[in-house]
Amino acid sequence: MQVERGEVERRIEHFREAARKAGIKLTHQRLEIFREVAASLAHPSAEAVLRALQPRMTTVSLDTVYRTLWLLNDLGLVSTLGPRRESVRFDANLEPHHHYVCVRCSLACDFESAELNALRIPESVAEFGTIDATHVEVRGVCSRCAKEQAGEPEKKNPK
């Protein structure tokens, strides 16, 4: 699952501008790590980013990927989703949207909902502190996993 090339390039240019404004060195590794997240609709974990980069960047380490992803998060260029007890997933789509996450295979998909965007946050939440952003994360079993669980063979997409 890939993001359209023009959108990836827009996100990369936004990254370059944010790094310049923050006085952060734009290294080749940082750029490639961001490009991997920016081009993916799968909301990759740091481990998935590393696996994708290793064939073309053999010296990149998991530590470098994590440090870069948290830097990108601090710069507001990616957001995280999912509980931190498991592998954190990163998302470069900063437009208002929500997520569907399969509890079996960890598939993560974006969806938009005007109704969810319009939800009013209860005033009692202000007791916890300020609110910077909200999103809904819907969890369930995806269609593929449900078919596998029911014993139905997976159908291949004809091309």
N, C-alpha and C positions, 0 to 999 in steps of 0.2 A: 504494500500500500504506500503510494508515494504522493507527495504534494506536487502541484503543477510547478513547472520550472520557473515561471515568472514570479510566483509567490515565494519560492525558495530564494531567488535572487533579491527580492524585496526584503526578506527577513535578514539575509546576509548583509545587505547594505545598512539596514537598521542596526545590526550588530557592530559593524565597522564604526558607525557614527557614535553609538553608545560607548564603545571602547575608547574612541578618541576623546570624547567628552570626559570620561572617567579617568583618563590618563593611564589606561591599561594597555600594555603591549599586545598587539594582535599577532600572535605567533601562528605558524602554519598548523600546529597541533590544535590550538584553540579554534581556529577557523574550521578545520575539518571535523572536529567534534561537534561544533555548532551546526555545520552543514548536515551532518548525519541526523541530528534531531530535527532540524528545520525541514528536511525532505521527507520525513516519515510521518505517516498517519497512525502508526502503531504505538506511539508514546513509549519509546524504548527506554529500558532500564540502562544503567551505566554498563552493565555486563553485555547487553545487546549492542550498545554503541561500540564497545571494545571489539566484540566479535566481528562487527561490520568493518571496522577500521584496520584490523590486524593484517589482512592480506595486502594492503597498500601502505601501511605504516607499521612495520614490524617492531619498532622501538617504543610505540605508545604503551603505557601501562594503565592498569585499572585505577591506580591512585591518581594519575594525571587526568583520566576521564572524570573521575568523581570530583576532583578539585575544580576542574573546568566547568562541570555542570553546576556545581554549587556557586561558582563565580557568576555564571550566566543567570542563575536564579537570583542572586544578590543584585545583579544589574537590571532585573525585571525583564529579561529576555526569554526566559522559560519559566514555566510553573511546574509544580509537582502534583502528582495525584496518587491516591492510594495510601494505605496505612504505611507508616515507616517501619513497622515490624518486619515487613517483607521488603523485597527490592523496590526501591523508589523508582517511579517512572517519570519521565520528563516530557513536557509538551511545549513546543515553540509557537503554537497557535494561541495568541493572546486576545483574540476576539472573543466576545461573550459566547460561551458554549458549555455543554455539559458532557458527561461521559457515561457510557455503558461499559461495564467490566464483567467479563465472564469469570465466575468463581472457580471454574474447573481449569480452563486453559490460559487464563489471564488476557484474553483478547480485550483490547481497549479501543473503543470507537467513539468519535465525536458525534453529538447530535445537538440540534438547536431547538429551542422551545421558547416562544414569546411568553407563554403562560408561566413557565418556570422563571424566566427573567423578570417577570412582573411580581413575583412573590414578595410580600412585605416581610421584612425581618422583624420578629417580635422585639419589642422594646427591652424585654428582659435580657436579651443578648448583650446589650450595651453594658450590663453589669460586669461582663467578662473582660471588656476592653473595647477598643475601636474595631471597626470592621473595614478591611481593605478591599475584600472581594468575596463573592459567593459563587458557588457552582454546585450542581447536583451530580452525585455519582450514583448511578443506578447499577445494582449488582444482580446478576442472575446467571443462568446457564444459556450459553449461546446456542443457536440452531444446530450448528455442527456437533457440538458436544451432546446436545439432547438427542440427536439422531444416533450418535455412537452409543449413547447410554441405552437407547431403545433397541439397539442391535441392527439398525438399518445401515446398509453400506453407504459411504459418502459418495455422492455423485460428482463427477469431474465436470468442470465447466467446458462446454464445447467451444472450440476456437476455429 
